Amino acid sequence: MSSKNESIKKHTNNGSDDTTNSSAAGQNTFPHRNLDRLYCPAATYLCAIGANPLEEGELSSPKPPCIPCAYKVSNFDIALDHEFTKLVPNQRPEQCPRSRKNTAATTNNDVKTCVKDGMMGYKQGMNVLTVGDGDFSFSLAVAKLVVSDDSDSGMVVATSYEDLPTLRRVYPAFDDTLNAVKGCGTKNIIGYKVDATQLRKTLPPNVIQSNVKFHRICWNFPCTAIGSGQDGQNSAMDENKDLVRKFMANALQFLDEEYGEIHMTHKTKPPYNQWDMETVAMEEINKNGNGLEFEYKGRLVFDKCNLHPYVPRKALDKKSFPCHDACVYIFGFKRTSKSTIPPNNEKAVFDLDAMQKDPSSSVIPVSVSLIETIRTKHLTLASFQRELKYIGKNRRPNNISDGNSKKRRKQRK
């Protein structure tokens, strides 16, 4: 099923699409997003249902389910689930408890709270190339994940399409982020004016001369060079598709042939779903005869809380943009046994206790029953909160009731 069908899909919940241990709740019918090869980080799902493991020093009181994470996994608004969106409207991503925790950890310079090995498919010791990074906050997030504690292994080559003066002009805190990337590891390399479609010509010379191979090559929200503050415009869709084709064919030569993957993050709501990313990205590769070895693996729900301090920003603009509908499209070699996305023939193990022990490295399939688990948690809580509000609104203080009773008795006399 293509991502063109991302918007709406009706399903009668009879368990036919179950890949988890979640039980169906009768014959409820609700619209849901396209689930074809869709996965999500376990940490995002656990947060969505209020089941994230307790950190050291935290109280064992129940955690409320997280509304921003529920929308990341389920896209209730894009799926046009009117019942859910009316009763549980989305919130700003900063309302996620993990976002608040990350902010507090940064303020206290507690880096280890934000960094979890294995998160979003990144592990210590990996070599990662980031392409088209605006303010380098994504490169910094990845560097914290892949560079080992002693800086002896793992590196990030952080690149931007713009030059250094432009980045300093657009992003006020750019130098702070740049210094943080450099400080994360002695092997990290910075590149400016790097063209994603001409990597061999525009990457820093020392990268080319070293013949380094990358375990991950990443480009978030790819789009052609456009005006300040704009998104990838629908009018330039064909141009953007061609950009993706050229990037993929160009990046393949720099991938590690055993563990290498290309990750492209992209929004999935209309009109972005019309890019047909999983098909377009493979077209040039298939034309060159490499499609027999390389393939589309699947999509991973994008959650920037797992990549602190990354902030997606508009082109040449310090403003951020909403991206709860975004997915990471993952492409890799067919022969690899270790992918961010579990192999298609591998049965999904949906063990809540196991996920809570190691939520960072777990990736789970998104199914109808998983969405229904999230949906039921939030609708039940919303119903309970409405009931409490109604009771509170209609309950009168005793002194007011007593006063009214005395007044009525006087009138009767």
C-alpha positions as CSV (number, residue, x, y, z in Angstrom):
1,M,0.0,0.0,0.0
2,S,1.4,3.4,-1.0
3,S,1.7,6.4,1.4
4,K,-0.8,8.0,-0.9
5,N,-3.4,6.4,1.2
6,E,-2.0,7.9,4.4
7,S,-5.1,10.0,5.2
8,I,-8.0,7.7,5.9
9,K,-8.6,4.0,6.2
10,K,-11.7,2.5,7.8
11,H,-11.3,-0.7,9.8
12,T,-13.7,-2.9,11.7
13,N,-11.7,-4.0,14.7
14,N,-12.0,-7.8,14.5
15,G,-8.4,-8.6,15.2
16,S,-7.5,-9.3,11.5
17,D,-4.7,-6.8,11.6
18,D,-3.3,-7.7,15.0
19,T,0.4,-8.2,15.4
20,T,0.4,-7.5,19.2
21,N,-1.1,-8.9,22.3
22,S,-3.6,-6.0,22.6
23,S,-7.2,-7.3,22.7
24,A,-9.9,-6.0,20.4
25,A,-12.7,-4.2,22.1
26,G,-15.6,-5.5,20.2
27,Q,-16.7,-4.2,16.9
28,N,-15.7,-0.5,17.2
29,T,-15.1,1.2,13.9
30,F,-12.7,4.1,13.6
31,P,-10.6,5.6,10.8
32,H,-6.8,5.1,11.1
33,R,-3.6,5.9,9.3
34,N,-1.9,3.8,6.7
35,L,-0.1,1.0,8.6
36,D,1.9,-0.5,5.8
37,R,5.5,-1.2,7.1
38,L,4.9,1.4,9.8
39,Y,6.9,1.0,13.1
40,C,7.4,3.2,16.1
41,P,10.0,3.6,18.8
42,A,8.9,1.7,22.0
43,A,9.7,4.8,24.0
44,T,7.2,6.8,22.0
45,Y,4.5,4.2,22.4
46,L,5.1,3.8,26.2
47,C,4.9,7.6,26.6
48,A,1.6,7.6,24.6
49,I,0.0,5.2,27.1
50,G,1.7,6.6,30.2
51,A,3.9,3.5,30.8
52,N,7.4,4.9,30.5
53,P,9.8,3.3,33.0
54,L,10.5,5.3,36.1
55,E,13.8,7.2,36.2
56,E,15.9,7.1,39.4
57,G,14.4,9.3,42.0
58,E,10.9,9.4,40.4
59,L,7.8,8.6,42.4
60,S,5.9,5.4,41.5
61,S,2.6,7.3,41.0
62,P,0.7,6.5,37.8
63,K,1.8,8.6,34.8
64,P,-0.9,10.2,32.6
65,P,-0.8,9.1,28.9
66,C,1.0,11.6,26.7
67,I,-1.3,13.4,24.1
68,P,1.5,14.6,21.8
69,C,3.0,11.1,21.6
70,A,-0.5,9.6,20.9
71,Y,-0.8,11.8,17.9
72,K,2.7,11.0,16.7
73,V,1.9,7.3,16.6
74,S,-1.7,7.4,15.5
75,N,-2.1,10.7,13.5
76,F,-5.7,10.9,14.7
77,D,-6.2,14.3,13.1
78,I,-4.9,13.3,9.7
79,A,-6.9,10.0,9.8
80,L,-10.0,12.2,10.4
81,D,-10.9,10.4,13.7
82,H,-13.4,13.1,14.6
83,E,-14.5,11.5,17.9
84,F,-10.9,11.4,19.2
85,T,-9.8,14.9,18.0
86,K,-12.9,16.4,19.5
87,L,-12.5,14.8,22.9
88,V,-8.7,14.8,23.0
89,P,-7.3,17.7,21.0
90,N,-3.6,17.6,20.3
91,Q,-1.1,19.6,22.4
92,R,2.2,21.3,21.7
93,P,5.1,18.9,21.6
94,E,6.7,20.6,24.6
95,Q,3.8,19.2,26.7
96,C,5.4,15.7,26.3
97,P,6.9,14.7,29.7
98,R,10.0,13.5,28.0
99,S,10.4,16.9,26.3
100,R,10.3,18.6,29.7
101,K,12.7,16.1,31.1
102,N,15.2,16.7,28.3
103,T,14.9,20.5,28.7
104,A,15.6,20.1,32.5
105,A,18.5,17.8,31.8
106,T,20.1,20.3,29.4
107,T,19.7,23.1,31.9
108,N,21.4,20.9,34.5
109,N,24.1,19.8,32.0
110,D,23.0,16.2,32.6
111,V,23.7,14.8,29.1
112,K,23.2,11.1,30.0
113,T,19.5,11.6,30.7
114,C,18.9,12.6,27.1
115,V,21.2,10.0,25.5
116,K,20.0,6.4,25.1
117,D,22.1,4.0,23.1
118,G,20.1,2.4,20.2
119,M,17.6,5.2,20.0
120,M,16.0,5.6,16.5
121,G,18.5,3.1,15.1
122,Y,21.7,4.9,16.2
123,K,24.3,3.0,18.3
124,Q,27.7,3.9,19.7
125,G,30.6,3.4,17.3
126,M,28.6,4.3,14.2
127,N,29.8,6.6,11.4
128,V,27.0,9.0,10.4
129,L,26.7,11.5,7.6
130,T,24.0,14.2,8.0
131,V,23.0,16.1,4.9
132,G,21.1,19.4,4.7
133,D,21.2,20.0,8.4
134,G,20.1,23.6,9.1
135,D,21.3,24.7,12.5
136,F,23.3,21.4,13.2
137,S,21.0,20.5,16.1
138,F,20.2,17.2,14.5
139,S,23.9,16.4,14.0
140,L,24.5,17.2,17.7
141,A,21.7,14.9,18.7
142,V,23.2,12.1,16.6
143,A,26.8,12.8,17.8
144,K,25.6,12.3,21.4
145,L,24.2,8.9,20.4
146,V,27.0,7.5,18.2
147,V,30.3,8.9,19.6
148,S,31.6,6.6,22.4
149,D,32.3,7.9,25.8
150,D,36.0,7.9,25.3
151,S,35.6,9.4,21.7
152,D,37.7,6.6,20.3
153,S,34.9,5.2,18.1
154,G,31.9,6.7,16.2
155,M,31.9,10.0,14.2
156,V,29.5,12.4,12.6
157,V,30.2,14.3,9.4
158,A,27.7,17.2,9.8
159,T,27.0,19.1,6.6
160,S,24.8,22.0,5.4
161,Y,23.9,23.2,1.9
162,E,24.6,26.8,3.1
163,D,27.9,28.5,3.9
164,L,29.0,29.4,7.4
165,P,28.2,33.2,7.3
166,T,24.6,32.4,6.2
167,L,24.1,29.9,9.0
168,R,25.4,32.4,11.6
169,R,23.1,35.0,10.3
170,V,19.9,32.8,10.3
171,Y,20.5,30.9,13.5
172,P,21.5,33.0,16.5
173,A,22.8,30.1,18.6
174,F,24.6,28.4,15.7
175,D,28.1,28.8,17.0
176,D,27.1,27.2,20.4
177,T,25.7,24.2,18.5
178,L,28.7,24.0,16.2
179,N,31.1,24.0,19.2
180,A,29.0,21.3,20.9
181,V,29.2,19.1,17.8
182,K,33.0,19.5,17.7
183,G,33.2,18.9,21.4
184,C,31.3,15.6,21.2
185,G,34.1,13.8,19.4
186,T,37.6,14.5,18.0
187,K,36.7,12.7,14.8
188,N,33.6,14.8,13.9
189,I,33.9,16.7,10.7
190,I,32.0,19.8,9.6
191,G,31.1,20.6,5.9
192,Y,29.5,23.6,4.3
193,K,28.0,24.1,0.8
194,V,27.6,20.3,0.5
195,D,25.2,19.3,-2.3
196,A,23.2,16.1,-1.5
197,T,23.2,15.3,-5.2
198,Q,27.0,15.9,-5.7
199,L,28.5,14.4,-2.5
200,R,31.8,13.3,-4.0
201,K,32.4,16.8,-5.4
202,T,31.2,18.8,-2.4
203,L,32.0,16.8,0.8
204,P,35.1,17.9,2.7
205,P,38.3,16.6,1.0
206,N,39.4,14.7,4.1
207,V,36.2,12.7,4.1
208,I,36.7,11.7,0.4
209,Q,40.4,10.9,1.0
210,S,39.7,8.7,4.0
211,N,37.3,6.5,2.0
212,V,35.1,6.3,5.1
213,K,31.9,4.3,4.9
214,F,28.8,5.4,6.8
215,H,26.4,3.2,8.8
216,R,23.8,5.9,8.4
217,I,23.3,8.7,5.9
218,C,20.5,11.0,7.0
219,W,18.5,13.8,5.4
220,N,15.6,15.3,7.3
221,F,12.7,17.0,5.3
222,P,14.5,17.2,2.0
223,C,13.5,19.9,-0.4
224,T,15.0,22.0,-3.2
225,A,16.6,25.4,-2.5
226,I,13.7,27.7,-1.7
227,G,12.9,31.1,-0.2
228,S,13.4,31.8,3.5
229,G,10.7,30.3,5.8
230,Q,9.0,28.2,3.2
231,D,8.3,24.5,3.3
232,G,8.8,22.0,0.4
233,Q,6.1,23.5,-1.8
234,N,3.6,21.4,-3.7
235,S,4.2,23.4,-6.8
236,A,7.8,22.1,-6.8
237,M,6.8,18.4,-6.2
238,D,8.4,17.0,-9.4
239,E,11.6,19.0,-8.7
240,N,11.7,17.6,-5.2
241,K,11.1,14.1,-6.3
242,D,14.0,14.4,-8.7
243,L,16.1,15.7,-5.9
244,V,15.3,12.6,-3.8
245,R,16.2,10.3,-6.7
246,K,19.6,11.9,-7.3
247,F,20.4,11.9,-3.6
248,M,19.7,8.3,-3.1
249,A,21.7,7.2,-6.2
250,N,24.6,9.5,-5.1
251,A,24.6,8.4,-1.4
252,L,24.7,4.7,-2.1
253,Q,28.5,4.6,-2.8
254,F,29.3,6.0,0.7
255,L,27.3,3.4,2.6
256,D,28.8,0.6,4.7
257,E,27.8,-2.5,2.8
258,E,27.1,-4.6,5.9
259,Y,25.1,-2.2,8.1
260,G,24.6,0.9,6.0
261,E,21.1,2.6,5.8
262,I,19.8,5.8,4.3
263,H,17.3,7.6,6.5
264,M,15.0,10.3,5.1
265,T,12.5,12.0,7.4
266,H,9.4,13.4,5.7
267,K,6.0,14.6,6.6
268,T,3.1,12.3,5.6
269,K,0.0,14.5,5.6
270,P,-1.3,15.9,2.3
271,P,0.3,17.2,0.1
272,Y,3.5,15.6,1.3
273,N,2.1,12.1,1.1
274,Q,1.9,12.6,-2.7
275,W,5.7,12.5,-2.9
276,D,5.4,8.7,-2.7
277,M,8.7,8.7,-1.0
278,E,9.3,4.9,-0.7
279,T,8.8,4.4,-4.5
280,V,10.5,7.6,-5.8
281,A,13.6,7.1,-3.7
282,M,14.3,3.7,-5.3
283,E,13.6,4.6,-8.9
284,E,17.1,5.8,-9.8
285,I,18.7,3.0,-7.9
286,N,16.6,0.4,-9.7
287,K,17.5,2.1,-13.0
288,N,21.2,1.7,-12.3
289,G,20.7,-2.0,-11.5
290,N,21.4,-1.8,-7.8
291,G,17.8,-2.5,-6.8
292,L,18.6,-6.2,-6.5
293,E,20.8,-5.4,-3.5
294,F,19.1,-2.4,-2.0
295,E,15.5,-2.0,-0.8
296,Y,13.0,0.1,1.1
297,K,12.8,-1.3,4.7
298,G,9.9,0.6,6.2
299,R,8.8,3.7,8.1
300,L,9.6,4.7,11.6
301,V,7.4,7.2,13.5
302,F,9.5,10.3,13.9
303,D,9.8,11.5,17.5
304,K,12.2,14.4,18.1
305,C,12.1,13.8,21.9
306,N,14.3,10.8,21.1
307,L,16.8,13.1,19.4
308,H,17.4,15.9,21.9
309,P,18.2,18.8,21.2
310,Y,17.1,18.6,17.6
311,V,14.6,21.2,16.4
312,P,13.2,20.9,12.8
313,R,13.4,24.3,11.3
314,K,12.0,25.9,8.1
315,A,14.4,26.6,5.2
316,L,16.7,29.5,6.1
317,D,14.5,30.4,9.1
318,K,14.9,29.9,12.8
319,K,11.2,29.1,13.2
320,S,10.3,25.5,13.8
321,F,7.3,23.7,12.2
322,P,4.8,21.0,13.4
323,C,5.9,17.5,12.4
324,H,3.9,15.0,14.4
325,D,2.9,13.3,11.2
326,A,6.5,12.8,10.1
327,C,8.1,9.4,9.5
328,V,11.7,8.3,8.9
329,Y,11.8,6.4,5.6
330,I,14.5,3.7,5.9
331,F,16.4,2.1,3.0
332,G,19.1,-0.6,3.3
333,F,20.9,-3.6,1.9
334,K,18.8,-6.7,1.5
335,R,21.5,-9.0,2.9
336,T,21.9,-7.1,6.2
337,S,20.9,-8.9,9.3
338,K,20.9,-5.8,11.5
339,S,18.4,-3.1,10.5
340,T,16.6,-0.4,12.3
341,I,13.4,-2.0,11.0
342,P,12.9,-5.7,12.0
343,P,12.9,-8.2,9.1
344,N,9.5,-8.8,7.5
345,N,9.6,-12.5,8.5
346,E,10.4,-11.8,12.1
347,K,7.4,-12.1,14.4
348,A,6.8,-9.0,16.4
349,V,7.3,-9.6,20.1
350,F,5.1,-7.2,22.0
351,D,6.2,-7.5,25.7
352,L,5.4,-4.5,27.8
353,D,7.8,-5.5,30.6
354,A,10.7,-6.0,28.1
355,M,10.0,-2.7,26.4
356,Q,10.1,-0.9,29.7
357,K,13.4,-2.4,30.6
358,D,15.0,-1.3,27.3
359,P,12.7,1.2,25.5
360,S,15.5,3.0,23.7
361,S,16.5,0.1,21.3
362,S,13.1,-1.4,20.8
363,V,11.1,-0.8,17.6
364,I,7.6,-2.2,17.4
365,P,5.1,-2.5,14.5
366,V,2.1,-0.1,14.6
367,S,-1.1,-2.1,14.2
368,V,-4.8,-1.4,14.6
369,S,-4.9,-2.9,18.1
370,L,-1.9,-0.8,19.1
371,I,-3.7,2.3,18.0
372,E,-6.8,1.2,19.7
373,T,-4.9,0.7,23.0
374,I,-3.7,4.3,22.8
375,R,-7.1,5.5,21.7
376,T,-8.9,3.7,24.6
377,K,-6.5,5.0,27.2
378,H,-7.0,8.6,26.2
379,L,-10.8,8.5,25.6
380,T,-11.3,6.8,29.0
381,L,-9.3,9.5,30.7
382,A,-11.1,12.2,28.8
383,S,-14.5,10.8,29.8
384,F,-13.4,10.6,33.4
385,Q,-12.2,14.2,33.4
386,R,-15.4,15.4,31.8
387,E,-17.4,13.6,34.5
388,L,-15.4,15.2,37.3
389,K,-15.8,18.6,35.7
390,Y,-19.6,18.1,35.5
391,I,-19.8,17.0,39.1
392,G,-17.7,19.9,40.2
393,K,-19.8,22.4,38.2
394,N,-23.1,21.1,39.6
395,R,-22.0,20.7,43.2
396,R,-22.9,23.6,45.5
397,P,-21.0,24.5,48.7
398,N,-22.9,23.5,51.9
399,N,-23.2,27.1,53.1
400,I,-24.9,28.2,49.8
401,S,-27.4,25.2,50.0
402,D,-28.1,26.0,53.7
403,G,-28.8,29.6,52.9
404,N,-31.1,28.7,50.1
405,S,-33.0,26.3,52.3
406,K,-33.5,28.9,55.0
407,K,-34.8,31.4,52.4
408,R,-37.3,28.9,51.0
409,R,-38.6,28.1,54.6
410,K,-39.1,31.8,55.2
411,Q,-41.1,32.2,52.0
412,R,-43.3,29.3,52.9
413,K,-44.1,30.9,56.3
